Amino acid sequence: MQTLIQYLAARRKADFAKLINVSNSQLSQYLSGYRRPSFEKMIEIERATDGAVPVGSWADMPAAQSGDAA
C-alpha cells in the first residue's frame, strides 16, 4: 500500500490534480496532511491510481483535519 505522496513522487502533481478534478492547492493540502479528501474523493484517488493508493491509506490521518467540500 502506498500513500499519495509516495505515488506522486515520480509524477507530475498538476496532471494528477486535473485527473481527480481538484486544484493544485487542494492536492497540496492533501499531500501535506492539512486536509483529508472526502470519502468519495478517496475512492476517486484509488481508481485513478489503479489501486496503488487505496482508501485505507488515509486511515492514519486524524479526522480533525478533514474538510473536503468537493
N, C-alpha and C positions, 0 to 999 in steps of 0.2 A: 504494500500500500504506500503510495506517495502522497505528499502534501502538494498543494497547488504551487507553492514556492519551488519545490523540487521539480515538478513537472515543467514549470516555465523557465527554469534555469537556462536552458539552451534554446528558448523560443522567444519570438517577439511578443511582448506583453500587449502591445497595441492591437496586434492582429487577433489575439485571444479575446481581448475585451470586446472587439467588434463581433467575434464569433458568438459570444454569450450575451451580446446586446447590453453591455454596461459601459459606462465611461471609463477612461483611463484612470481617473482619480478614484472611482469606486473600486476598480480592480486593485489599485494600490492599497486601498483601505482593507480589502480582503487579505492581501498579502502581508500587511503589517500587523494584522490582528486587531486593528481598530474597530472593524466592523465584520460581522459574520453574515454570510449570504442567507437569504431566506431558504427554507427547505426546498421550495420549487427551483430556486437558482442552484442549490447544491445538486439537485437531480440533473439540471441542465449542464452543469460543470462535469458531472460524472459521464454523461453522454458525450459531451464534446471532447473528453479525454479518452474515449473508448474504455472507460472503467479504470483508468490509471489513477484517478483521484476520486475515490468513492465517497459517498455521503458520510460514511463512518470516519473519514479523515478529519472531519470538523469536530468530532466528539470532545476533544480535549480543550477546545476554545470555550472560555466562560460565556454563559448565556447573557451576562450583563452587557457584553459588547455587541450583542445582536441589535439589529435595527435596520435591516434592508427593507426598503419600501418597494423595491421592484420585484 
